[in-house]
Amino acid sequence: MNNFNYLRADDTEHAVALIGKETNSRFLAGGTNLIDRWKYNLTHPDTLIDLANIEELHQITETENGGLRLGAMAGNADTAYHPLVKKRYPLLKNTILAGASAQIRNAATNGGNLMQRTRCYYYYDHESPCNKRNPGSGCPATEGHNRLHAVIGHSENCIATHPSDMCIALAALDAVVQVTGAEGNRSIPFTEFHRLPGNNPSKDNTLRPGELITSIDLPAEGFAENYSYLKLRDRNSYAFALVSVATGLRLKDSKIEKANIAVGGIAHKPWRVQEAEDFLKNKRPDRDNFAQAAEIIMDGAEGFEHNAFKIPLTKRAIIRNGMMALNPQETQRPGAGPSR
Amino acid sequence: MKNKNGEIGKAKSRLTALEKVTGSAKYAAEYNVPDLLYGYIVNSSVTKGKITALDETAVRGIPGVVDVLSHNNRPSLPWFDVMYSDMDAPPGSPFKPFYDNEIKYDRQPIALVVADSFETARYAAAQLKVTYETEDFDVDLRKNLDDARDPSKGLATLIKPLPPSPKGDFAKAYGEAAATYDGDFRHGTEHHNPMEMHATTTVYEGEGKLTIYDKTQGTNNSQIYVSNVFGLSYSDVRVLAPYVGGSFGSGLRPQYQLFVCVMAALHLKRNVRVSLDRKQMYTFGHRPQTVMKARFGADAAGKVTAMHHKAVAETSRFEDYNEVVVNWGNILYPAQNTLLEYQLVPLDTYTPIDMRAPGGSTGMHAVETAMDALAYDLKIDPLEFRLRNYAERDVSEDKPFSSKELRECYRQGAEKFGWAERKPEPRSMKRGNRLVGYGMSSGIWDVIALPARAEAIFTKAGKFIVKSAVNDSGQGSYTVMTQIAAEQFGISTEEMTFEYGDSEHPLSPIQGGSYTTGVVGSAVKAACKVLKEELFKKAKRLKNSPFADSEEDAIYFRDGKIYAADDDTVFVNLTDIFQNEKEDKISVTKSNVPNPLKLKQYTRAAHSAAFVEVEVDEQLGTVNVTRAVTAVAAGNIINPKTARSQILGGMVWGISKALREETLTDFKTGRYVNPNLAEYHLPVHADIHDLDVIFVEEKDEIINELGAKGVGEIGLVSMAPAIANAIFHATGRRMTEFPIHFEDLVL
């Protein structure tokens, strides 16, 4: 870990000004991933701009359209246990609590959750080639250990996955990311925030240089009646998802009026397929229909030596999670495991 | 009256519990001596080849950097292998850090950067520019099975014997069997992952004298190694390890941080600390990847007649590490036609090292899977099948058991678990979305006897002190030794002082193999016995001694006094002895040397039976061990509380071995890719449910003075196979690769 300068931003404008002025500088939020990567010799900032003092970023407030604004610096745990989140967005709550450990959730922030980087073994080994870390150096994961890796939306340059649980719920909930920068404020639909690796895997998202996430806005509809998060992983806590599914359903007269399904652990970004959700409209919420939706969602999936099992597993998880969403009171348990 | 205290057999908390949970216990990297320098190790980034250049310019330019040590500028070192040997060295040529420019395995230590702070040393280490000439390498066991060969013999194969010779006619018996099983097994590499990472703090006392705080399972082992390698006299090297934060075998041999730390301290004539980081904890010994074949045959009456168990395991190119993988089956089940084989494939890795229940936890997976499969094939209850094959005598060596209460383990374990509720057919028990399975397994671990020494002291102030160099890596050895010593004098554990973890104390073998309680405990008991004789002799000589004409069987010790056995109004205060003494303490040192001729006549083993319930969500591939009971016959249980903790820890490890942990090797780069606790999956609380332990009463007068067999390993041995068998009962699928993952169940 190199020596570095440490600065504190007073407000968002100050933060944006500092990041524009200081070379090789980074925003510091909870630090749970940035400091980790630093210690692993993956990143070497010269200046840290700490956002902790920017009071407005810590807030969770209701919005005019009946939604909820989650400040970028609000903690993951504080968000999950916020009364309005628990009541109106239980899918988000369950998803946050399925991630990391209690200690990490206490330190980690909402904005930081979006900005965390892949846990690909080869990305994390600074001596290894990696197109994400060192563009053009190659991707050893395609022929190496790729059990954690993507089965859909990958490119020959990168098969990494985005590791977040929280982002899967935010994608399913149609959240919007609010950002500010030297050129002003922008709103980015959540599903357009992260990007696929393509020819430029070093870029995880669509933020422009120097832009700062200020909040994540949830729309009014939270699917609090019919929702489910299912996470499949190598141990029952403190492991990244091999496959995870967040489902929100709006039901009317025993039929699906709206279905939002996002899948984690299988791609470089939370995976949502509009066509599958359209297919489910006005269908009965049963195994057969979820199975057909799962086929649409996984269309084009292609596995590697160690992760091909994720393709059938994801389809089964989509079906099971759809059924679990019909009865969240009975099926939603801490840790987001499958229903008994 | 006589056994008022009875410290042996009391359930006591660890005497160090408070220090450990409040953080006041000091570990090797926590001794903050003055003017301390910090070393950080640079590891090779290639798996095999030669270092062609080391560019230290950038490193030496960093303020605070004191020195860079490597093969280029290291002090002169001995060439002979024997000087690098240690108490646990397998046959071969021990790894010599910084010896030359040759790279033998990935992340081999190649240089040490010494600085005035840990952070500076670590940062500077990252700036060292190393140029390599790479060579081809092989780290994939399964691709190199053609190179399998017999292990070399040496000291290690005496304690960990090679398989017995073939017996009867396996091929014929297998061909004629009414039921047969043929399975191939695979276990991946595993690392020990103790909480405390390996570290050494060396205090340079001047004139070649060193005091060393080392993470080790044997203070004497580190002392002997350092003395031999650096040409120091034993009396000038003192090694201390009062607290060890887990080791599980990783501290059985001196690891390279000790070597480089001492080298730097001697070279710079300064106090130096070297601690490894978590990633570096994956750069020395490990449990070897192993492949196995098991072919068992049974007759129609359910007797196992034929047994072929072959294991091929990885070792390094420089040493032949061996473990006992295939010997267990025929000790447990008296088949008359056996073929037991164990071979090694040298690969470009570091030498494996014993990891909790080495060999047994690997081999028993194949043995107990084969037994389970035969039982199902013959439609016999798996427990009944094992009872039909119960060995009253060890046919593999043609010897009686020194004691064996395995039958009682089966009975009590099955009853507590509710084995009778099991429906015989696979896939026949369900709960909602989940298949439920019951599985069981036998377990066995050998009882090793070794010599050890202890000193027992009684002081003028009335204090009892017992000393041994032995370690306590967290198992509770310190507590147990104190109990054993206290019992001898009829005092409470709190009144006894046991001093340990110091190479200046009487010699102890390295702590491992589940033998510490039996081996060191017997030495403690022997030393106390001699001290009692000495004290009694002196009490007899006191003026007007009531015991002047008494024999030893007419008295007993209690609360710092000697009492007449038949009249507790007649006694001598032990401190009165000092009226006639010049010294202010009476001290005796005694070795306990086992009698090999007597021991050789018996097979000596602890046994266990594990019963496990799993729930398997077959659609999604999730497995949960919902409850388990392990019944253990391990002779005399000195402390039921710490012993229970050992068995629980073993059971958790069994869950880990069957379902969680594995070091993933990238065979193309020769590198372990998950060297951290986020991606090396040890179980978490959410994985552990209802676990129960039973200790079955067992008397053994052969094995050692205490009749104690040790409990460090036996809890692990039976657990993992029982899980695999429970998954079979739930799903009808045999699990032959550990760890078991989603893909093994959903595909």
Interface residues (C-beta under 8 A of the other chain):
Chain A: M1 N2 N3 N41 R119 Y121 Y122 D125 E127 S128 P140 E143 G144 H145 L232 D234 R235 N236 S237 Y238 A239 L242 H306 F309 P312 L313 R316 A317 R320 G335 G337 P338 S339 R340
Chain B: S45 E119 R122 Y123 A126 R431 G432 N433 R434 E615 D617 Q619 L620 G621 T622 N624 R660 L664 D666 K668 T669 R671 V673 N674 A678 E679 H681 L682 P683 V684 H685 A686 D687 H741 F742 E743 V746 L747
